[in-house]
Amino acid sequence: MVSGKLWFAIAVLVLNILSISSSQSQPVSEKPTLKLTSLKWPGLADPSLPNMGYIPHAVSTAVERAGFSPELTIVPWARAVEKVKTGYADGFISVFMIWEPGFPTVKIEPFYVANIHFAARKNSEVSFERFEDLFGLSVAQLRGSWYDDRFHHSDRVNKVYVTNLKTGLRMVARKRVDLFIEPEHPLLYAIDQMPAVDQAKLTILPTPLTKHALGVRLGPQMVDNEEVIGRLNNAFREIKADGTLRSLMQEHKLRGTVEVP
């Protein structure tokens, strides 16, 4: 017959085994999630590209380096702003769109330099070296975009608004406008997607109108979170300093001017 003391010892042993098994099966505490959103940007941010493109890949890399789990969505710009405003997203990746957020935001260390160029028809007499060269010309631009204050406010530049890059480039190729304005990398990517007959007619003028350093912008729920802001700023600085950012640029085969801010 088994004594009461032995039964007690067996019971304690079983409970210890169950306790150890339970603790080992507990999931490791997950990293906090940082939800970011972006506009679709040809050649740079697109769900069809590897790792969603260079911009989401760079942002995800920095977010992970900062100790967060990135959750990034690509949606129309109005929806992106609304997601941040209502707290469904923590922030968005800055692009050149006209918007009055009506809510506080904070800029994080920039990671991408966009050079704003003009696409023109090859062998045309149109050239660009200084802003006054644009006077009297017709320039197509994406509806809602904002690249430069002088350009936006000038009434001496005839602006024609289009809904996508291909339309703007097609209008240049077919002599419906003189120029099309857009950052260099999306321009190069979009021209590559054009029919060969249109590609042969297009070129990018070498002198940029301006350039901007872009980064993540956190929304209202994050503007006072100094820990998150600091960790993200440090992470973006690290991936610039250790060569990670330039490696990602090479991995995504960015053409044209490649610059680390």
C-alpha positions, 0 to 999 in steps of 0.5 A: 500500500502506498503511504499518504506521504508518497501520494503527496510527493507524487502529487507535488511532482506532477504539479511541478511538471505541469507548471513547467510544461505550462510555462514553456508553452506560454508564448513569448511576449510579442513586440508592440505593433506600430501601424503605418500607412502609405500612398501607393507610389509607382516603383517605391511603394506598391503591394506588387513589388518585393517587400512592397517596395523600397519605402515600406521595406526601409520603414519596416527595417527601421521599425523592427530595429526600434523594437516594434512589429511593423504593420504597413498598409498601402491605401489612397491618400485620403483614407491614409490620413483618415486612418491616422486621424481616427487612431486606426494607424499610428502614422503615415509615410510623407508624400507630396500631397496637399492636405490639411490634417487638422491634427498634430503630427511629429516628423521622424528622421528622414530616410528618402530624398526625392529629387523633383524632375520634369519629364519632357519630349525628346528633341523638343526645345523645352529646357529647364535650368531655373524656375522662370524657364517654366513660364508659359509652359503647360505642365502636367502634375498629379491631382492633389500633389504639392512639390514646391511652393513657387510652382504651386502658387505661380499663375505663370505656369499652366498646370494640367491635372492628371490622376496617374503617372502614365496619363501625364507621361502619355500627354507629354509623349503626344505633345498635349503638354510640355512637361510632367512633374514628379519625383525622379524614381517614380518617373523612371519606373513609370517610363519603363512601364510605357509602350516602347513607342512612348518610351522612345519619345520621353526623357527626364530633364537633368536639373531638378526643380527641388528636392525633399527629404521624406520620412514617417510622420506620427499621428495624434496618439503618438506626438507626446510619446517620447519613447517611441519617437526617440526609438524610431529616430535612433533606428533610422539614424542607425540604418543610415549610418551602418549602410543598411539603407544604401543596401536596401536601395541597391536591393530594390535597384533604385535608378537615377539619383540615389542619396541618403539624407 
